[in-house]
Structures are given as structure tokens and as C-alpha cells.
């Protein structure tokens, strides 16, 4: 029977209240066992046989002796399947005989349970071809075996003051997971870890490796705007909080699954008010009128969302059924059951789909709801009655959790009352990010500070900010890093080795002033070549003092050095049981990039035997993945491993040979120290712990860059030898001494620790202080059409000597040591400003030196392919200016000759700067000697120029072009510079800054004629008139202001050039 009574019906209650699973008396066990075995032996066609009688006697004897008994595996399988057959709320029961049963009653630990759950996940997912399954753990007579999660795969829910992030139905289990130490990213779709309790022991937390979870991105076949919500859902619904009651035994941990019906995801999970509640947001995206019910906007939303869900699962190859087909199959099952068993328990409220119910056959079907056993039953949530085994006062776990939450809230409230400081950073190599977090440490002492990357900052919040500090780096030719686009005191990082020193930070500073910001402390520039850390320390202390004065904050014993603030206490633990993720999945999760695992085809040295240099052609097989889509000129980011020998030396030095590469370690905050939640999250998410020391120091930490002044200061504080301590303090405090030492020796962290042997530190300090190892970027050297299954990279092996010590580039040396079939982890970074021109007839001029020829190989290969497959197309001329040291350094000499013979390259100019007996010839000399190419094909025929090489060469090339324009066209130098600059600003002539540590600067300047200046202005005006409304939604006003200034300047230049003679005669 159900829990309904004569006076009330509770059939429509989704989750009825349940107490802890009661202990069943032996008499009740006997009754239920007899009924179960009657059904079992009837199904075996041997009811009341000797076999039946013998088994009953065995069971009754066992119950008498221990108040329980054991089912055979065959009996258990029958009971699990029959329970599905009896499930009155399930519309998909027609498949009950196909349920696969994993008998895991032998397990005794939470770790074993977790491994069984992973086995279930892998089997059920089956690459999208979902299979129904159940895993059965020991019954409650053997202890409290429970999975606390409602489903094995479920999204987390985070309660906030203004609502909920994620799944509201998961708020409580999420908070419990966090109280057990789980640290998440707080997104809408964070997969919850499993909380598993075995044999009434303490619950344990387990994170599910990504490779076991299949998710489907929700996309609509007709309305692409739905994609902007970024919706997704998991493939398999594995219920894990229900109990199996079978033959008088209760199994409290029995995760089981079928597959999804479309409306479960679209209507219930996405649209229920108690779940994601996306009805109105989706309606607004689709443009429905939500002000009146007469528009039927709710009906239209659930219909389109269901269509999107069905389409997405089908496109992803994941099993899902629609509600109409499922309703029809249930009707067949119902009629069959009525014929075989005289009835079929059915809960009409649950059986009728939440969409189009009245036109499904089940809507008008009369149903009877009653309870049969075996059955899957609701049970009380595990944590309600759980009592901690370690608590002397026997406090319930829920009370402890509430106390933890209360303490956390009190701390949060105290911090909330402080003045808010926002610290924005834009970083290419991680240096600015590191400085930003150092600044946050300083401002924790009296302020509520937060650090945000610029590309993640919502600039709608700018009007509500009280105080903003910006730490911004500048790349190459003064451009913003990838994650920086905008926005008070500003600290700029740069290097005077490059033009436009700190240009991006300067722009931000000017912009904030233009927007009406008040500069709380003067703008400061930090030069990487001299005193950058010292400048940052001075600036950060000045900002802190100015902020305290501004907000009347009184701070006692305030630190005088940012380094003093990095005193968080950690401790290391060594997990005995550890499920290691694949390196591929771990890298993807850690770096938050679409990293793909590929295999090396070959690594071949392009240099001749006469050369002392090594330049490798690295061929990568991308056949295994369809996601590495690239164009000629794009970059490939490669994640490399530090030299293993160096890693072993470092681990040996800081652990006194006690630990090895394979030692699994976890770093946690000292329990004796209190931290606010933000600090805790920041520290615990810095590295993917727990992990092996080999992975942490090999793949995630930069151990080759010279230690910073801050880190040297920490070493000095832990140094026992007086002389060594004095030397380290001098390097840590005297800027000039540090810069001289760094430039002359370029010592790695290993070199420093092996030189200063009295420094006593552990690996925990290094794990929290060393910078993160960043990917290295290489230009693609192959055409995606000519080599559709491969990616080619041209990689110069970086090797240099300082103080008799040989240093090798991390990635170039790692690639050099790769063999065929070795794995490589990489991703594509688009470089639209350096892609092949859209117009086939446009002339192309390429300028490169050394390995800077890399992207141009993809250009001439693409041109060869296009010529073979587009015979009727007229192609523009293509010129290459290439410079190298000697003739044996012309690494693609033969290919160049072949490309020239086949007509892909019009002409190749090669200059040698170290050819014996010959004067030095650089690419700018070649350009100057062949100025007619620039005049005719770049200026008159509106060609494109691409430059790839070191930053000085790129600058010299631009100066040479300006000189050619001045000498032949009689323009003033300032006119030429203004023209180039303003064409770049309005994004019709690109200047792309490269990655100097890899292959130098790249400049792409195009269409620099006065005719085109006028044309650009017309195009810009037209673009403004037709898409102004759309631009207002997506582009901040500052960009419009910049472009307006550029248009004005271009107009003046147009007027200036109008009365001049033609640029060049025909």
C-alpha cells in the first residue's frame, strides 16, 4: 500500500517525508521473504518444488540465527528487475528485463564503492548508447552503506543573496560537499563530487574524473541565439538516493539508471521554478512577449527547448526518447501487464508527460496506484540522522555543518562591511596576475578586496565601484594581452626592449581619467629589464597608504613589504588512495582551454650538418580529434613538461631525498588558522592537488625562470649561513644588483637552491610561490587544406650558455626529444590579423627571418592548393623577403624553389647576415634594394605585408617602408606614421604583436593608399549607419570614441593628400 490514508492522499507529493530506514523485525522479514521466493520460483517454473522448499528452509534458518539472510546473485538480479517492473512512477518500465545488475555486496570501503560507481558510469554511458544498469552495495544489516548524492552525476547549486547559481535542488548537498573540503568554480554546471559512506564510517568525498562524464551542449537547430545561454546537461540519469526493498532486505545504496525522456531535461530540469527556472530568460532571448499569458510564451518556450534538447542529444549520439514514443510504449506495457498480472501499478501524476499531456495516450487512461515489492523506495537523506563517529558530544553532522556555515557567514558579514577594492589585471605570461594577487594580499589588511581578470569583468559594475587598481602588461607593439580589453591607480608592466613601452597600461590610465576617474596614486611603469619588482613594491605601498587615507581606514602594524604578507600556513598530506586523472583531462580542467591530445608523427631537423643550430619540423597527427581547426597564420599553443632531470634535482633538494616523482601529495590549509572563504578558495585552486610531485613540478610550475626578488627574500629569511643570507638579501632588496645578476646568469630555481645550500625550504613553499608554467605558442607551418590530418610546426631549439651553464628552452627542447607516437597536448589560438587574405587577387609580401618563416610556409602551401583546385581564379603576386645567417640556414630552400617553379611564389629574395667573405645583408636591405615591389604591389595594388621575426627587425622593416614612401611619394615622415597608426586603430590595417620568446613580432600592415583612406572612411560610416543599434549592445562606448578620433584624423590626411599627384604612375 502507499502512505495514503482514508482521509488524505499524498500520491502527488514528489518526495514524501521519510524517517531513517527502520530495522525490520525477523517476523516481517520472513513474510516478505516468503512472498519474494514465491514470485521467484514461479518465474523459474518450479513453484512449490523441492528446490523451492529447500531454499525456503535455508532462508528461514538464516533469519532465525542472524535476523537476516543472503540472496544469491541470480535472486538479486531477479529482485532488482522486478522492482523496476513494479515502479509505479516510471513510464519506461517496458525495458525492465534488460536491466544490467552489478553485484557489489562484497565491498567494505568508500573507495571501493567509488570505484564501483565509476564502473557503473562507464558501462551505462557507453559512449552515448545508454544502457540501463544498477549497482547493489551491501544491505543495511551490514552497516550504513549510503551514497549521499541524489544522483551520481548532478550539478551543484550555490545560494547567493540575489538567487542561486546552478541547480537549486542541489544547494544542501553542495554546502555539505564544501564543508567536507570541496572547492568548485561556482558555475551553473559544476559536477558535484560523490559523498560516500561505507559501513557507518565517516563519509568521504570523491571527485569524478571528467572522462567518466558525458555532457551534451544544448543547441537549437533553428534559433542559434539559444546557444548564448551555454546550456548543457549530462547524458545519464543515475538515481542514487533510493533504497531497494527486496525479500525483507533493504539495500540503501543502489544507484540505478535508465535514459532520459526529453521533457525531463527541457521542462522539468530547465524550466521548473524549483530548478533552473529558465522560462523567462529563454523567452526574452527568443523575443517572445512575456507581459501577457495570451502570447502563450511559456508553451512556446518549453516546446522549442524540448526540440533543442532532442536535437542536441541526437546530434551528440546520446540516447534520448521523446514523450510521445515513450507514452505509446508504456501503453503497450500496461496492456501486457494487465493481461499477465491482472494489473500494473501506475501513478498518473508522474506517468503523464509535463508537455502535450492531453494529446498523449496516457492522459485519458485510468490508472490504479498501489505498491508491490520488490520496490525502489524513497528514504531519508543520509545526513539527517548521521552522527559523527569522531565527536565526543555525538553532535549530528547537520548541526556541525550548520555551525560551520554560521561561522563562515559571520566572517563573510564582517568582511562585507569593509570598503571594497577591485583589482583588475591583464596578463600574457602570468606576471601581472601574480602582482595583482600580491596587491590583494596587501589590501586584505583592512579592505574587502577582489582580483578579477579584465576579460571576466562586467563593465556594467564600473559605475558602482569605489576604488579600482589596475595591473596591466603590454605585449609586443603596445597591444593588450588576450584577456585585457579595458579599464583607480594603474601599474604598467613592460620592457623597454620593445617599442611602445607600457602602451596598454598608459591607455587604461588615460581612459580612466577621461571617464572621470580620480587618480588616487600616480601611474607607475615597471620595466622588466630593470627594477620591475621594486617599482611594484613602491607603487603598491603608495596605493595602500592612499586608500587608507581616502577611506579613513586605520591599520595597525601594517606591512612594509608585500612579501611579508605571503605567510599562509599550509600542511602536506599524503593520500593513501588516489584516483589519478588522465593528464589530458587534468590540463583541460586546470587551464580552462580546449586542449586536445594528439600524437607526434615525426620530429625532423631541417638544418644541414654544417650548421650548429637545430630547427625542427614537428609533424602532429590531428586525425584523432576534429576540434583542432585552424587557418594559415594561426598559432598552436603547446603544453610542455619541464626537464625531468631538473625536476628530480629540485624535489631531491627540497625533500632531502625523502620523496620521489611518483609521490602523491595534497596541500591543505593549516586547520589551526582561520581564513575567509575567498582566501581558502584562491589557495586551494592554484594547483590541481592532490597529485604527484612529478606532475606538479613537471607540468604546472615554471622552474626555469629566474626566481623573483620576492622569492629570493623568502629564501634569505630561511637561510642559515650568514654570508649566503647577506647575498640573498642584497639580491632581494637592491634592484640593480638583482637585474645584473639575472641578466648575467639567468639562474633557475634549481641553480639557486644548489648554490645556496643553507636555505631550508620545503616543496610546499615552492608550490605556492613559483609561477605557473604557461603554454608556448608557435605559428602553424602547414596548410589546413594540403595537410587536413596534420599540423606542422617550425621550432628552433633554444640553447644558450651563461656562466659556463647551458640553458635550454622548455618547450623547444621537450619537442626536440619527442618520438613518433608520443603524446602532445595543444590547442589552437586564432590570429585573424595574420590569416591568409580573403581576396585571392590581392598581392602578398612576406618578410621573415630565421624560424620566422614558419607561418609563410602555410601561406605558399595554401596558395599551391588553391591554384590546383581553383583554376579559373586569378591569383595575386606573392613575394618573400627572407633573411638568415648562412646559406645552410635556409631551412626551406628546396620547398621555396618548388613553390616558385609551380607559380605559388612570384619571387624570393634571400639575404645572409653571416656569409663568409660577403657583406652582411638584412631583410630591410633587401626591401630597400627592391623598393619597386613595395611601391607597385603594396601601395598601388593595395597589397598586404606580413612581417615575422624579432621585434627589432619588425621595427626596422616598418622604418624602411616609411622611408620608401617618403623618398618616392614625397610624404612627410609624420604623415606616414599617422597614416599607419590610424589605419590600425580603425581595424582596416592590422598590426599584430607576436610572442617574442617564441618567434618575435609580427606586423600586418595593408592598404595604405590615400584612395583607401577615403574608402575606409566610407565603409566605416556605412557600418555605423546599418548596425549602430547592434553595436550599442556589444561594444563599449570607449571603442566608438577611439574610432571616431581615428576617422577624424584619417579625414584630415585624406584632405591633405587630395591635391597631390597620383601615388605612382601606371
C-alpha positions, 0 to 999 in steps of 0.5 A: 500500500502507499502512505495514503490514508482514508482521509488524505492522499499524498500520491502527488507529493514528489518526495514524501517525508521519510524517517531513517530506514527502520530495522525490520523485525525477523517476523516481517522479514520472513513474510516478505521473504516468503512472498519474494521466493514465491514470485521467484520460483514461479518465474523459474517454473518450479513453484512449490518444488523441492528446490523451492522448499529447500531454499525456503528452509535455508532462508528461514534458518538464516533469519532465525540465527542472524535476523537476516539472510543472503540472496544469491546473485541470480535472486538479486538480479531477479529482485532488482528487475522486478522492482523496476517492473513494479515502479509505479512512477516510471513510464519506461518500465517496458525495458525492465528485463534488460536491466544490467545488475552489478553485484557489489555486496562484497565491498567494505570501503568508500573507495571501493564503492567509488570505484564501483560507481565509476564502473557503473558510469562507464558501462551505462554511458557507453559512449552515448548508447545508454544502457540501463544498469544498477549497482547493489552495495551491501544491505543495511544489516551490514552497516550504513552503506549510503551514497549521499548524492541524489544522483551520481552525476548532478550539478551543484547549486550555490545560494547567493543573496540575489538567487542561486547559481546552478541547480537549486535542488542541489544547494544542501548537498553542495554546502555539505560537499564544501564543508567536507573540503570541496572547492568548485568554480561556482558555475551553473554546471559544476559536477558535484563530487560523490559523498560516500559512506561505507559501513557507518564510517565517516563519509568521504568525498570523491571527485569524478574524473571528467572522462567518466562524464558525458555532457551534451551542449544544448543547441537549437537547430533553428534559433542559434541565439539559444546557444548564448545561454551555454546550456548543457546537461549530462547524458545519464540519469543515475538515481542514487538516493533510493533504497531497494526493498527486496525479500525483507532486505533493504539495500540503501545504496543502489544507484540505478539508471535508465535514459532520459525522456526529453521533457525531463531535461527541457521542462522539468530540469530547465524550466521548473521554478524549483530548478533552473527556472529558465522560462523567462530568460529563454523567452526574452532571448527568443523575443517572445512577449512575456507581459501577457499569458495570451502570447502563450510564451511559456508553451512556446518556450518549453516546446522549442527547448524540448526540440533543442534538447532532442536535437542536441542529444541526437546530434551528440549520439546520446540516447534520448526518447521523446514523450510521445514514443515513450507514452505509446510504449508504456501503453503497450506495457500496461496492456501486457501487464494487465493481461499477465498480472491482472494489473500494473501499478501506475501513478498518473501524476508522474506517468503523464508527460509535463508537455502535450499531456492531453494529446498523449495516450496516457492522459485519458487512461485510468490508472490504479496506484498501489505498491508491490515489492520488490520496490525502489523506495524513497528514504531519508537523506543520509545526513539527517540522522548521521552522527559523527563517529569522531565527536565526543558530544555525538553532535549530528553532522547537520548541526556541525555543518550548520555551525560551520556555515554560521561561522563562515557567514559571520566572517563573510558579514564582517568582511562585507562591511569593509570598503571594497577594492577591485583589482583588475589585471591583464596578463600574457605570461602570468606576471601581472596576475601574480602582482595583482594577487600580491596587491590583494594580499596587501589590501586584505589588511583592512579592505574587502578586496577582489582580483578579477581578470579584465576579460571576466569583468562586467563593465556594467559594475564600473559605475558602482565601484569605489576604488579600482587598481589596475595591473596591466602588461603590454605585449609586443607593439603596445597591444593588450594581452588576450584577456585585457580589453579595458579599464583607480591607480594603474601599474604598467608592466613592460620592457623597454626592449620593445617599442611602445613601452607600457602602451596598454597600461598608459591607455587604461590610465588615460581612459580612466581619467577621461571617464572621470576617474580620480587618480588616487596614486600616480601611474607607475611603469615597471620595466622588466629589464630593470627594477620591475619588482621594486617599482611594484613594491613602491607603487603598491605601498603608495596605493595602500597608504592612499586608500587608507587615507581616502577611506579613513581606514586605520591599520595597525602594524601594517606591512612594509613589504608585500612579501611579508604578507605571503605567510599562509600556513599550509600542511602536506598530506599524503593520500593513501588512495588516489584516483589519478586523472588522465593528464589530458583531462587534468590540463583541460580542467586546470587551464580552462582551454580546449586542449586536445591530445594528439600524437607526434608523427615525426620530429625532423631537423631541417638544418644541414650538418654544417650548421650548429643550430637545430630547427625542427619540423614537428609533424602532429597527427590531428586525425584523432580529434576534429576540434583542432581547426585552424587557418594559415597564420594561426598559432598552436599553443603547446603544453610542455613538461619541464626537464625531468632531470631538473625536476628530480634535482629540485624535489631531491633538494627540497625533500632531502631525498625523502620523496620521489616523482611518483609521490602523491601529495595534497596541500591543505590549509593549516586547520589551526588558522582561520581564513575567509572563504575567498582566501581558502578558495584562491589557495586551494585552486592554484594547483590541481592537488592532490597529485604527484610531485612529478606532475606538479613540478613537471607540468604546472610550475615554471622552474626555469625562470629566474626566481623573483626578488620576492622569492629570493627574500623568502629564501634569505629569511630561511637561510642559515649561513650568514654570508649566503643570507647577506647575498640573498638579501642584497639580491632581494632588496637592491634592484640593480644588483638583482637585474645584473645578476639575472641578466648575467646568469639567468639562474633557475630555481634549481641553480639557486637552491644548489648554490645556496645550500643553507636555505631550508625550504620545503616543496610546499613553499615552492608550490605556492610561490613559483609561477605557473608554467604557461603554454608556448605558442608557435605559428602553424607551418602547414596548410589546413587544406594540403595537410587536413590530418596534420599540423606542422610546426617550425621550432628552433631549439633554444640553447644558450650558455651563461656562466659556463651553464647551458640553458635550454628552452622548455618547450623547444627542447621537450619537442626536440626529444619527442618520438613518433607516437608520443603524446602532445597536448595543444590547442589552437589560438586564432590570429585573424590579423595574420590569416591568409587574405580573403581576396585571392587577387590581392598581392602578398609580401612576406618578410621573415627571418630565421624560424620566422618563416614558419607561418609563410610556409602555410601561406605558399602551401595554401596558395599551391592548393588553391591554384590546383583546385581553383583554376579559373581564379586569378591569383595575386603576386606573392613575394618573400623577403627572407633573411638568415645567417648562412646559406645552410640556414635556409631551412626551406630552400628546396620547398621555396624553389618548388613553390616558385617553379609551380607559380605559388611564389612570384619571387624570393629574395634571400639575404645572409647576415653571416656569409663568409667573405660577403657583406652582411645583408638584412631583410630591410636591405633587401626591401630597400634594394627592391623598393619597386615591389613595395611601391607597385604591389603594396601601395598601388595594388593595395597589397598586404605585408606580413612581417615575422621575426624579432621585434627589432627587425619588425621595427626596422622593416616598418622604418624602411617602408616609411622611408620608401614612401617618403623618398618616392611619394614625397610624404612627410615622415609624420604623415606616414606614421599617422597614416599607419597608426590610424589605419590600425586603430580603425581595424582596416590595417592590422598590426599584430604583436607576436610572442617574442620568446617564441618567434618575435613580432609580427606586423600586418600592415595593408592598404595604405593608399590615400584612395583607401583612406577615403574608402575606409572612411566610407565603409566605416560610416556605412557600418555605423549607419546599418548596425549602430543599434547592434553595436550599442549592445556589444561594444563599449562606448570607449571603442566608438570614441577611439574610432571616431578620433581615428576617422577624424584624423584619417579625414584630415590626411585624406584632405591633405593628400587630395591635391597631390599627384597620383601615388605612382604612375601606371 
